Amino acid sequence: ILPLAIATLLLALVHGSDMPAMMSAFQQYTRTLPDAVWASLTMLGHGSVLLALVVLAWKYRPDWILACVCGGIVTGAFSNILKNLIGGPRPAAVMPADQLHVIGSQLLNHSFPSGHTATAFLFAGIVLMSRRPPPLAAVAVLSLAILTGLSRIAVGAHWPIDTIAGAAGGWFSAAVGIAFANRLRWLDTAHARLAIALLILGSSISLFFISTGYPLALPVQYFCACLGVIVAGQWGLKEWSRLR
């Protein structure tokens, strides 16, 4: 509840602010780091990349993976519905080219909210709200989620208000995902785990072929693809052997 309250307060504070001026002020600081760093960080908010990384927990915290799959449906619905209902122009459609630093593809429409930020905070919320979260993991995923949100400003894809809304939506989706994963007991069967492993395997394979719009992040994209294929494949074989 507290993170959602903070996000609501921040949304209220920045609503009606001069977004282009705020955007320029943020980018004055973010441009101190190389473009490749921000492009790589923004990849952490891509759904397939997140799944490829989350699958690493299959031996120790399968509850995170189950909650992530359930919460991901909510996050996708939240992001797509609001983008179509509210949307709005992105910074590149409003600000002059000499006042905005764009990394990767230039995006113009469907700005509100930030789907990448929502995805990153989905997993951060799942880890922090789960039973007995490892302190180091909790700090790491929350830090990376915040950096992912900042990266959406750094690459010129979203206004600050978009990332705040995305963080709130991702956190809410995490709570819903955990609730569903705890109640739908069939998700913890070998058949369901095999299906999820195959889902992540297919999603990881797709990373070899899709264009995310960030060429500078291709090393991260391909690394996560390889990681997801290897680990999801190992998990799938393990579940398959249990069913035989």
Backbone as CSV, one residue per row, in Angstrom:
resi,resn,N_x,N_y,N_z,CA_x,CA_y,CA_z,C_x,C_y,C_z
1,ILE,0.829,-1.205,0.000,0.000,0.000,0.000,0.863,1.254,0.000
2,LEU,1.934,1.250,0.805,2.798,2.431,0.900,3.406,2.828,-0.449
3,PRO,3.986,1.879,-1.227,4.521,2.271,-2.537,3.460,2.869,-3.458
4,LEU,2.235,2.331,-3.421,1.165,2.875,-4.257,0.787,4.279,-3.791
5,ALA,0.796,4.493,-2.476,0.494,5.825,-1.941,1.559,6.835,-2.369
6,ILE,2.819,6.410,-2.324,3.914,7.292,-2.753,3.779,7.628,-4.232
7,ALA,3.462,6.607,-5.046,3.298,6.831,-6.486,2.142,7.790,-6.755
8,THR,1.037,7.634,-6.008,-0.106,8.532,-6.172,0.274,9.963,-5.832
9,LEU,1.035,10.131,-4.756,1.493,11.458,-4.361,2.388,12.071,-5.426
10,LEU,3.308,11.275,-5.966,4.203,11.771,-7.015,3.434,12.155,-8.267
11,LEU,2.443,11.332,-8.625,1.614,11.659,-9.786,0.894,12.983,-9.584
12,ALA,0.385,13.188,-8.384,-0.311,14.440,-8.083,0.651,15.634,-8.147
13,LEU,1.883,15.425,-7.695,2.859,16.511,-7.677,3.308,16.916,-9.080
14,VAL,3.499,15.921,-9.948,4.012,16.241,-11.283,2.909,16.546,-12.280
15,HIS,1.657,16.215,-11.934,0.552,16.496,-12.860,0.442,18.001,-13.098
16,GLY,0.383,18.375,-14.328,0.282,19.789,-14.672,1.621,20.495,-14.740
17,SER,2.704,19.782,-14.429,4.036,20.390,-14.504,4.463,20.555,-15.955
18,ASP,5.507,21.338,-16.145,6.074,21.533,-17.478,6.895,20.293,-17.818
19,MET,6.258,19.331,-18.495,6.920,18.059,-18.777,8.167,18.197,-19.650
20,PRO,8.131,19.004,-20.730,9.365,19.162,-21.522,10.534,19.698,-20.699
21,ALA,10.254,20.666,-19.818,11.326,21.208,-18.984,11.839,20.148,-18.013
22,MET,10.921,19.374,-17.447,11.311,18.312,-16.534,12.118,17.245,-17.272
23,MET,11.709,16.955,-18.481,12.401,15.962,-19.308,13.844,16.417,-19.579
24,SER,13.991,17.670,-19.949,15.327,18.202,-20.242,16.207,18.175,-19.002
25,ALA,15.613,18.498,-17.850,16.382,18.496,-16.602,16.851,17.092,-16.263
26,PHE,15.975,16.099,-16.432,16.359,14.714,-16.171,17.489,14.286,-17.101
27,GLN,17.361,14.616,-18.368,18.345,14.147,-19.338,19.703,14.816,-19.184
28,GLN,19.749,15.957,-18.538,21.042,16.573,-18.260,21.893,15.666,-17.383
29,TYR,21.238,14.926,-16.504,21.942,14.004,-15.610,22.148,12.637,-16.253
30,THR,21.121,12.138,-16.945,21.235,10.792,-17.515,22.266,10.726,-18.642
31,ARG,22.506,11.845,-19.296,23.459,11.834,-20.413,24.903,11.735,-19.947
32,THR,25.126,11.745,-18.637,26.496,11.553,-18.127,26.943,10.104,-18.290
33,LEU,25.996,9.195,-18.485,26.335,7.791,-18.725,26.225,7.484,-20.218
34,PRO,26.996,6.521,-20.704,26.944,6.174,-22.136,25.557,5.700,-22.557
35,ASP,25.230,5.935,-23.819,23.925,5.513,-24.350,23.721,4.007,-24.209
36,ALA,24.789,3.238,-24.382,24.676,1.781,-24.315,24.216,1.314,-22.936
37,VAL,24.591,2.055,-21.900,24.173,1.689,-20.537,22.670,1.840,-20.391
38,TRP,22.138,2.971,-20.847,20.697,3.207,-20.726,19.906,2.283,-21.645
39,ALA,20.435,2.012,-22.829,19.747,1.081,-23.735,19.690,-0.315,-23.119
40,SER,20.768,-0.727,-22.467,20.805,-2.041,-21.826,19.855,-2.101,-20.639
41,LEU,19.812,-1.032,-19.843,18.908,-0.994,-18.696,17.445,-1.016,-19.134
42,THR,17.151,-0.339,-20.219,15.758,-0.295,-20.675,15.296,-1.658,-21.166
43,MET,16.238,-2.509,-21.573,15.891,-3.863,-22.008,15.343,-4.703,-20.858
44,LEU,15.680,-4.344,-19.628,15.199,-5.100,-18.476,13.689,-4.981,-18.309
45,GLY,13.095,-3.998,-18.979,11.655,-3.843,-18.923,10.929,-4.529,-20.056
46,HIS,11.655,-5.213,-20.915,11.027,-5.972,-22.006,10.527,-7.295,-21.433
47,GLY,9.306,-7.657,-21.742,8.701,-8.850,-21.151,9.490,-10.119,-21.361
48,SER,9.985,-10.337,-22.569,10.731,-11.569,-22.862,12.069,-11.597,-22.142
49,VAL,12.697,-10.446,-22.011,13.963,-10.369,-21.279,13.722,-10.669,-19.806
50,LEU,12.644,-10.109,-19.261,12.325,-10.365,-17.856,12.098,-11.854,-17.617
51,LEU,11.342,-12.503,-18.483,11.088,-13.933,-18.309,12.381,-14.740,-18.394
52,ALA,13.254,-14.343,-19.307,14.518,-15.058,-19.465,15.389,-14.951,-18.214
53,LEU,15.245,-13.859,-17.474,16.009,-13.683,-16.241,15.310,-14.318,-15.046
54,VAL,13.974,-14.200,-15.017,13.209,-14.752,-13.893,13.339,-16.267,-13.824
55,VAL,13.483,-16.918,-14.982,13.540,-18.382,-14.993,14.745,-18.911,-14.230
56,LEU,15.727,-18.050,-13.955,16.885,-18.468,-13.161,16.473,-18.919,-11.763
57,ALA,15.288,-18.495,-11.323,14.833,-18.829,-9.967,14.058,-20.141,-9.898
58,TRP,14.022,-20.939,-10.964,13.125,-22.092,-11.000,13.450,-23.136,-9.927
59,LYS,14.702,-23.249,-9.541,15.058,-24.248,-8.526,14.747,-23.784,-7.108
60,TYR,14.866,-22.486,-6.877,14.815,-21.979,-5.509,13.538,-21.209,-5.187
61,ARG,13.026,-20.438,-6.142,11.821,-19.657,-5.891,10.862,-19.761,-7.083
62,PRO,10.315,-20.958,-7.325,9.350,-21.086,-8.423,8.106,-20.234,-8.213
63,ASP,7.829,-19.864,-6.955,6.672,-18.997,-6.682,6.838,-17.639,-7.347
64,TRP,8.077,-17.159,-7.488,8.300,-15.890,-8.190,7.897,-16.014,-9.656
65,ILE,8.240,-17.139,-10.258,7.932,-17.326,-11.675,6.422,-17.428,-11.888
66,LEU,5.745,-18.196,-11.029,4.298,-18.341,-11.154,3.607,-16.986,-10.983
67,ALA,4.035,-16.217,-9.982,3.438,-14.905,-9.755,3.743,-13.950,-10.895
68,CYS,4.918,-14.087,-11.482,5.313,-13.220,-12.594,4.447,-13.482,-13.823
69,VAL,4.167,-14.749,-14.099,3.318,-15.091,-15.244,1.897,-14.571,-15.019
70,CYS,1.361,-14.786,-13.817,0.009,-14.300,-13.501,-0.039,-12.768,-13.517
71,GLY,0.936,-12.147,-12.870,0.967,-10.691,-12.819,1.250,-10.061,-14.164
72,GLY,1.980,-10.781,-15.020,2.286,-10.246,-16.345,1.042,-10.021,-17.179
73,ILE,0.034,-10.859,-16.992,-1.230,-10.675,-17.708,-1.892,-9.370,-17.278
74,VAL,-1.854,-9.106,-15.962,-2.436,-7.873,-15.429,-1.644,-6.658,-15.920
75,THR,-0.328,-6.763,-15.887,0.519,-5.656,-16.342,0.259,-5.330,-17.808
76,GLY,0.159,-6.375,-18.634,-0.106,-6.162,-20.050,-1.443,-5.487,-20.287
77,ALA,-2.462,-5.925,-19.548,-3.788,-5.320,-19.684,-3.771,-3.870,-19.212
78,PHE,-3.144,-3.627,-18.065,-3.042,-2.273,-17.511,-2.371,-1.331,-18.505
79,SER,-1.242,-1.747,-19.035,-0.474,-0.898,-19.939,-1.212,-0.639,-21.249
80,ASN,-1.723,-1.697,-21.867,-2.357,-1.535,-23.178,-3.672,-0.780,-23.107
81,ILE,-4.457,-1.034,-22.067,-5.742,-0.335,-21.941,-5.526,1.168,-21.739
82,LEU,-4.607,1.512,-20.817,-4.363,2.930,-20.565,-3.694,3.615,-21.750
83,LYS,-2.814,2.903,-22.450,-2.173,3.500,-23.623,-3.216,3.863,-24.687
84,ASN,-4.242,3.031,-24.811,-5.279,3.304,-25.808,-6.309,4.313,-25.321
85,LEU,-6.570,4.325,-23.997,-7.543,5.267,-23.454,-6.955,6.660,-23.251
86,ILE,-5.708,6.704,-22.740,-5.079,7.988,-22.418,-3.950,8.288,-23.398
87,GLY,-2.992,7.363,-23.441,-1.905,7.470,-24.414,-1.198,8.804,-24.381
88,GLY,-1.460,9.606,-25.387,-0.818,10.907,-25.484,0.470,10.861,-26.267
89,PRO,0.940,12.011,-26.715,2.184,12.059,-27.487,3.402,11.801,-26.605
90,ARG,4.377,11.147,-27.175,5.639,10.931,-26.464,6.523,12.168,-26.618
91,PRO,7.596,12.244,-25.849,8.468,13.423,-25.902,8.946,13.774,-27.313
92,ALA,9.284,12.763,-28.126,9.809,13.041,-29.467,8.782,13.699,-30.374
93,ALA,7.493,13.560,-30.039,6.443,14.185,-30.850,6.183,15.625,-30.431
94,VAL,6.732,16.026,-29.293,6.448,17.354,-28.743,7.684,18.241,-28.698
95,MET,8.794,17.676,-28.282,9.992,18.472,-28.063,10.831,18.599,-29.329
96,PRO,11.472,19.740,-29.531,12.376,19.897,-30.676,13.530,18.902,-30.594
97,ALA,14.009,18.495,-31.742,15.063,17.472,-31.807,16.322,17.887,-31.064
98,ASP,16.605,19.195,-31.040,17.831,19.638,-30.381,17.681,19.745,-28.861
99,GLN,16.476,19.490,-28.345,16.249,19.548,-26.909,15.986,18.178,-26.282
100,LEU,15.957,17.172,-27.126,15.672,15.822,-26.627,16.704,14.838,-27.153
101,HIS,17.282,14.077,-26.250,18.246,13.046,-26.638,17.511,11.713,-26.756
102,VAL,17.472,11.165,-27.956,16.776,9.904,-28.211,17.798,8.806,-28.445
103,ILE,17.631,7.706,-27.734,18.472,6.523,-27.911,17.594,5.424,-28.491
104,GLY,17.984,4.869,-29.621,17.180,3.834,-30.249,16.108,4.409,-31.148
105,SER,15.051,3.652,-31.364,13.976,4.076,-32.262,13.230,5.272,-31.680
106,GLN,12.787,6.140,-32.578,12.013,7.300,-32.162,10.539,6.918,-32.068
107,LEU,9.978,7.030,-30.874,8.574,6.693,-30.635,7.780,7.976,-30.481
108,LEU,6.552,7.970,-31.012,5.783,9.210,-31.057,4.462,9.167,-30.293
109,ASN,3.829,7.994,-30.209,2.484,7.915,-29.652,2.397,6.915,-28.494
110,HIS,1.214,6.881,-27.861,0.898,5.937,-26.779,1.932,6.028,-25.651
111,SER,2.026,7.204,-25.067,3.062,7.448,-24.069,2.698,6.954,-22.663
112,PHE,1.458,7.176,-22.250,1.067,6.902,-20.859,0.334,5.582,-20.746
113,PRO,0.784,4.678,-19.859,1.955,4.721,-18.964,3.151,4.024,-19.620
114,SER,4.243,3.923,-18.880,5.428,3.224,-19.373,5.302,1.726,-19.112
115,GLY,5.162,0.960,-20.181,5.036,-0.490,-20.045,6.316,-1.143,-19.556
116,HIS,7.462,-0.638,-20.004,8.741,-1.192,-19.555,8.912,-1.017,-18.036
117,THR,8.540,0.162,-17.548,8.655,0.411,-16.116,7.702,-0.490,-15.339
118,ALA,6.496,-0.653,-15.866,5.515,-1.526,-15.209,6.040,-2.950,-15.111
119,THR,6.656,-3.432,-16.181,7.196,-4.788,-16.187,8.312,-4.941,-15.166
120,ALA,9.203,-3.956,-15.092,10.311,-4.021,-14.135,9.800,-4.001,-12.697
121,PHE,8.818,-3.154,-12.418,8.288,-3.072,-11.057,7.376,-4.242,-10.729
122,LEU,6.868,-4.916,-11.735,6.119,-6.150,-11.494,7.012,-7.151,-10.772
123,PHE,8.190,-7.394,-11.320,9.079,-8.380,-10.697,9.629,-7.880,-9.369
124,ALA,9.971,-6.582,-9.308,10.469,-6.035,-8.043,9.425,-6.203,-6.946
125,GLY,8.171,-5.925,-7.289,7.105,-6.071,-6.312,6.908,-7.508,-5.871
126,ILE,7.014,-8.429,-6.817,6.862,-9.852,-6.486,7.935,-10.299,-5.505
127,VAL,9.163,-9.898,-5.761,10.262,-10.293,-4.865,10.070,-9.680,-3.482
128,LEU,9.769,-8.381,-3.424,9.667,-7.701,-2.135,8.440,-8.134,-1.340
129,MET,7.354,-8.516,-2.032,6.134,-8.903,-1.319,6.015,-10.404,-1.095
130,SER,6.988,-11.155,-1.563,6.944,-12.603,-1.395,7.356,-13.000,0.015
131,ARG,7.169,-14.269,0.332,7.557,-14.767,1.649,9.080,-14.821,1.776
132,ARG,9.588,-14.233,2.838,11.016,-14.268,3.161,11.903,-13.931,1.957
133,PRO,11.764,-12.735,1.402,12.624,-12.369,0.261,14.069,-12.197,0.709
134,PRO,15.030,-12.737,-0.016,16.438,-12.518,0.318,16.757,-11.021,0.273
135,PRO,17.316,-10.451,1.324,17.552,-8.997,1.366,18.359,-8.475,0.179
136,LEU,19.411,-9.201,-0.201,20.247,-8.747,-1.304,19.461,-8.738,-2.613
137,ALA,18.673,-9.786,-2.839,17.861,-9.856,-4.053,16.826,-8.746,-4.071
138,ALA,16.226,-8.457,-2.921,15.210,-7.410,-2.841,15.798,-6.051,-3.205
139,VAL,16.962,-5.746,-2.645,17.617,-4.467,-2.937,18.006,-4.396,-4.409
140,ALA,18.522,-5.501,-4.949,18.985,-5.523,-6.336,17.836,-5.297,-7.322
141,VAL,16.729,-6.032,-7.144,15.633,-5.916,-8.109,14.939,-4.563,-8.009
142,LEU,14.837,-4.015,-6.797,14.226,-2.690,-6.662,15.105,-1.625,-7.302
143,SER,16.404,-1.734,-7.108,17.341,-0.775,-7.717,17.273,-0.852,-9.238
144,LEU,17.234,-2.071,-9.768,17.172,-2.242,-11.218,15.839,-1.746,-11.775
145,ALA,14.763,-1.922,-11.020,13.463,-1.432,-11.476,13.463,0.097,-11.561
146,ILE,14.050,0.744,-10.555,14.139,2.208,-10.567,14.992,2.675,-11.741
147,LEU,16.111,1.996,-11.971,16.982,2.356,-13.090,16.298,2.125,-14.428
148,THR,15.476,1.082,-14.510,14.727,0.831,-15.741,13.751,1.972,-16.006
149,GLY,13.069,2.421,-14.946,12.176,3.559,-15.106,12.919,4.809,-15.549
150,LEU,14.067,5.062,-14.944,14.880,6.215,-15.348,15.372,6.077,-16.779
151,SER,15.641,4.837,-17.189,16.141,4.618,-18.555,15.108,5.005,-19.607
152,ARG,13.819,4.880,-19.274,12.780,5.255,-20.232,12.779,6.761,-20.482
153,ILE,13.209,7.523,-19.470,13.387,8.967,-19.650,14.684,9.228,-20.405
154,ALA,15.731,8.493,-20.032,17.049,8.695,-20.640,17.040,8.419,-22.138
155,VAL,16.267,7.405,-22.578,16.242,7.082,-24.008,15.256,7.959,-24.772
156,GLY,14.534,8.827,-24.054,13.615,9.750,-24.705,12.284,9.142,-25.082
157,ALA,11.929,8.013,-24.461,10.703,7.305,-24.837,9.495,7.730,-24.019
158,HIS,9.716,8.211,-22.778,8.591,8.508,-21.887,8.833,9.759,-21.064
159,TRP,7.726,10.386,-20.685,7.752,11.486,-19.731,7.914,10.913,-18.319
160,PRO,8.404,11.712,-17.380,8.510,11.231,-15.992,7.185,10.724,-15.436
161,ILE,6.076,11.382,-15.769,4.780,10.963,-15.247,4.401,9.567,-15.750
162,ASP,4.868,9.215,-16.950,4.592,7.878,-17.503,5.271,6.795,-16.675
163,THR,6.501,7.085,-16.254,7.255,6.072,-15.504,6.691,5.901,-14.094
164,ILE,6.220,6.994,-13.492,5.615,6.889,-12.156,4.358,6.031,-12.228
165,ALA,3.526,6.289,-13.241,2.307,5.499,-13.414,2.647,4.044,-13.710
166,GLY,3.678,3.822,-14.499,4.102,2.455,-14.799,4.563,1.717,-13.567
167,ALA,5.309,2.402,-12.709,5.780,1.780,-11.467,4.598,1.392,-10.584
168,ALA,3.604,2.272,-10.475,2.417,1.981,-9.663,1.648,0.791,-10.229
169,GLY,1.489,0.774,-11.558,0.775,-0.337,-12.195,1.497,-1.656,-12.037
170,GLY,2.824,-1.623,-12.144,3.603,-2.851,-11.977,3.524,-3.384,-10.563
171,TRP,3.558,-2.479,-9.587,3.482,-2.892,-8.180,2.113,-3.510,-7.876
172,PHE,1.058,-2.872,-8.382,-0.291,-3.411,-8.193,-0.417,-4.784,-8.859
173,SER,0.129,-4.910,-10.059,0.087,-6.189,-10.770,0.821,-7.277,-10.007
174,ALA,1.904,-6.900,-9.321,2.653,-7.875,-8.517,1.785,-8.430,-7.395
175,ALA,1.035,-7.554,-6.734,0.157,-8.003,-5.649,-0.918,-8.947,-6.181
176,VAL,-1.470,-8.607,-7.339,-2.497,-9.465,-7.955,-1.882,-10.793,-8.385
177,GLY,-0.689,-10.740,-8.971,-0.018,-11.955,-9.421,0.270,-12.908,-8.276
178,ILE,0.732,-12.376,-7.152,1.006,-13.208,-5.977,-0.287,-13.830,-5.461
179,ALA,-1.353,-13.039,-5.415,-2.639,-13.546,-4.920,-3.156,-14.686,-5.795
180,PHE,-3.068,-14.521,-7.111,-3.532,-15.571,-8.021,-2.663,-16.811,-7.917
181,ALA,-1.351,-16.622,-7.869,-0.440,-17.768,-7.794,-0.664,-18.564,-6.510
182,ASN,-1.032,-17.885,-5.426,-1.266,-18.573,-4.159,-2.588,-19.330,-4.149
183,ARG,-3.559,-18.848,-4.917,-4.892,-19.453,-4.886,-5.094,-20.514,-5.962
184,LEU,-4.448,-20.344,-7.102,-4.614,-21.315,-8.184,-3.604,-22.439,-7.998
185,ARG,-3.960,-23.424,-7.212,-3.029,-24.480,-6.854,-2.578,-25.316,-8.041
186,TRP,-3.402,-25.350,-9.099,-3.012,-26.155,-10.260,-1.771,-25.607,-10.942
187,LEU,-1.453,-24.335,-10.655,-0.243,-23.757,-11.237,1.018,-24.420,-10.695
188,ASP,0.882,-25.104,-9.568,2.048,-25.723,-8.949,2.149,-27.207,-9.275
189,THR,1.481,-27.636,-10.341,1.584,-29.024,-10.783,2.700,-29.148,-11.813
190,ALA,3.148,-30.371,-12.034,4.224,-30.605,-13.003,3.791,-30.194,-14.416
191,HIS,2.513,-30.449,-14.755,2.024,-30.069,-16.089,2.086,-28.552,-16.277
192,ALA,1.658,-27.809,-15.245,1.676,-26.352,-15.346,3.107,-25.826,-15.416
193,ARG,3.991,-26.403,-14.599,5.389,-25.952,-14.624,6.035,-26.241,-15.972
194,LEU,5.709,-27.375,-16.577,6.234,-27.688,-17.904,5.719,-26.678,-18.922
195,ALA,4.441,-26.332,-18.838,3.862,-25.357,-19.767,4.540,-23.995,-19.620
196,ILE,4.811,-23.588,-18.380,5.469,-22.300,-18.149,6.903,-22.323,-18.651
197,ALA,7.594,-23.451,-18.427,8.968,-23.580,-18.924,9.003,-23.468,-20.446
198,LEU,8.039,-24.104,-21.107,7.979,-24.034,-22.573,7.621,-22.624,-23.045
199,LEU,6.752,-21.959,-22.288,6.409,-20.570,-22.615,7.642,-19.687,-22.564
200,ILE,8.431,-19.834,-21.504,9.637,-19.017,-21.367,10.673,-19.408,-22.412
201,LEU,10.745,-20.689,-22.732,11.669,-21.141,-23.773,11.332,-20.478,-25.108
202,GLY,10.047,-20.502,-25.475,9.638,-19.874,-26.727,9.859,-18.374,-26.719
203,SER,9.576,-17.746,-25.580,9.782,-16.310,-25.453,11.258,-15.954,-25.578
204,SER,12.125,-16.784,-25.001,13.567,-16.529,-25.083,14.085,-16.714,-26.501
205,ILE,13.585,-17.720,-27.195,13.986,-17.935,-28.591,13.609,-16.734,-29.449
206,SER,12.440,-16.138,-29.148,11.986,-14.994,-29.950,12.944,-13.813,-29.860
207,LEU,13.718,-13.728,-28.759,14.654,-12.619,-28.606,15.772,-12.648,-29.649
208,PHE,16.005,-13.785,-30.261,17.019,-13.864,-31.314,16.539,-13.210,-32.608
209,PHE,15.236,-13.019,-32.743,14.682,-12.597,-34.027,13.949,-11.254,-33.997
210,ILE,13.442,-10.836,-32.829,12.658,-9.605,-32.800,13.562,-8.384,-32.713
211,SER,13.032,-7.261,-33.196,13.731,-5.983,-33.073,13.092,-5.195,-31.941
212,THR,13.873,-4.874,-30.924,13.352,-4.113,-29.794,13.529,-2.610,-29.987
213,GLY,14.242,-2.231,-31.046,14.464,-0.810,-31.304,15.682,-0.234,-30.623
214,TYR,16.500,-1.105,-30.006,17.686,-0.625,-29.290,18.917,-1.416,-29.726
215,PRO,19.514,-1.056,-30.853,20.692,-1.780,-31.358,21.846,-1.821,-30.362
216,LEU,21.998,-0.768,-29.565,23.097,-0.736,-28.604,22.945,-1.792,-27.518
217,ALA,21.718,-2.302,-27.352,21.462,-3.295,-26.307,21.443,-4.716,-26.851
218,LEU,21.833,-4.909,-28.100,21.804,-6.251,-28.681,22.645,-7.267,-27.903
219,PRO,23.827,-6.903,-27.395,24.574,-7.892,-26.593,23.770,-8.379,-25.390
220,VAL,23.080,-7.473,-24.706,22.249,-7.859,-23.560,21.070,-8.709,-24.022
221,GLN,20.459,-8.306,-25.127,19.311,-9.044,-25.655,19.694,-10.483,-25.996
222,TYR,20.806,-10.662,-26.697,21.226,-12.010,-27.088,21.725,-12.825,-25.899
223,PHE,22.375,-12.160,-24.949,22.819,-12.867,-23.748,21.622,-13.413,-22.974
224,CYS,20.597,-12.571,-22.806,19.389,-13.011,-22.091,18.674,-14.111,-22.861
225,ALA,18.701,-14.014,-24.191,18.080,-15.059,-25.010,18.771,-16.399,-24.774
226,CYS,20.092,-16.403,-24.802,20.840,-17.646,-24.562,20.578,-18.179,-23.159
227,LEU,20.585,-17.281,-22.197,20.353,-17.670,-20.809,18.969,-18.300,-20.651
228,GLY,17.960,-17.650,-21.226,16.597,-18.153,-21.122,16.426,-19.500,-21.779
229,VAL,17.023,-19.668,-22.958,16.911,-20.945,-23.681,17.551,-22.073,-22.878
230,ILE,18.742,-21.833,-22.350,19.458,-22.877,-21.600,18.712,-23.253,-20.321
231,VAL,18.340,-22.240,-19.532,17.731,-22.507,-18.224,16.304,-23.016,-18.366
232,ALA,15.513,-22.396,-19.247,14.140,-22.866,-19.452,14.136,-24.269,-20.049
233,GLY,15.090,-24.542,-20.941,15.200,-25.882,-21.501,15.529,-26.909,-20.437
234,GLN,16.443,-26.559,-19.545,16.809,-27.457,-18.445,15.605,-27.710,-17.531
235,TRP,14.883,-26.645,-17.230,13.702,-26.770,-16.368,12.627,-27.632,-17.049
236,GLY,12.406,-27.377,-18.340,11.407,-28.141,-19.068,11.723,-29.620,-19.114
237,LEU,12.991,-29.953,-19.334,13.395,-31.366,-19.353,13.192,-32.022,-17.988
238,LYS,13.457,-31.253,-16.933,13.272,-31.775,-15.587,11.804,-32.090,-15.328
239,GLU,10.908,-31.184,-15.720,9.480,-31.405,-15.511,8.973,-32.522,-16.417
240,TRP,9.508,-32.605,-17.620,9.108,-33.671,-18.546,9.469,-35.054,-17.994
241,SER,10.657,-35.136,-17.388,11.092,-36.397,-16.820,10.208,-36.823,-15.642
242,ARG,9.668,-35.862,-14.926,8.778,-36.181,-13.803,7.437,-36.744,-14.295
243,LEU,7.028,-36.337,-15.482,5.737,-36.751,-16.004,5.791,-38.105,-16.709
244,ARG,6.996,-38.564,-17.047,7.117,-39.817,-17.817,6.965,-41.026,-16.904
